[in-house]
Amino acid sequence: KFFKGKRVLITGAGGSIGSELAKNLIQICNDLVLLDASEFNLYELKEFFSSFKSPISPNYELANIRDKKRLLQIFKKYKPEIIFHAAAYKHVPLLEENSNFVEAIKTNIIGTINLAEMAQEFDSKRFVFISTDKAVRPTNLMGATKRISERLISTISKDSNTIFSSVRFGNVLNSSGSVIPKFKD
């Protein structure tokens, strides 16, 4: 009932968690905006939903959450009431190689700040940050960037009309980079 008639934005919509959220919300919400930095992921979502009977047709936005100007365009256009923030860099070994840690910080922390600021500026009702169990006592960069983002979300929520929350997921069965696809390969 909560989502009925609402405008929902999902970041990382082409990923494992984002696409499942989209598939569940398409039947309920009034307007669904699917945002992803991966053209291929958005293409696959569009192909999936083109053969799917639903009361609405989702909006597809190719964008990177690190690009605040692009986010501003999207928020002005759709004015989302609910945001599910699932966009992130999550592959631990890759993020810790060379200087990839900078990219993890830009996406997982700065991108989260950008979205949280947009949510406040456009009076979004709710902001749900998808985090990880690796943020509990971080031993790797991905867990640390997610933990920092959780703390930022918690701090921002204290002086905001937007309700901010964080949820932690463990290993998501059959998600990209998880053990099931590796076993299949």
Salt bridges, closest charged atoms under 4 A:
GLU20 OE2 - LYS23 NZ 3.91
GLU61 OE1 - ARG70 NH2 2.59
GLU61 OE2 - LYS77 NZ 3.52
GLU81 OE1 - ARG7 NH1 3.58
GLU81 OE2 - LYS125 NZ 3.79
GLU103 OE1 - ARG66 NH2 2.65
GLU103 OE2 - LYS106 NZ 3.52
GLU117 OE1 - LYS68 NZ 2.19
ASP133 OD1 - LYS134 NZ 3.56
GLU150 OE1 - ARG147 NH1 3.11
GLU150 OE1 - ARG168 NH2 2.64
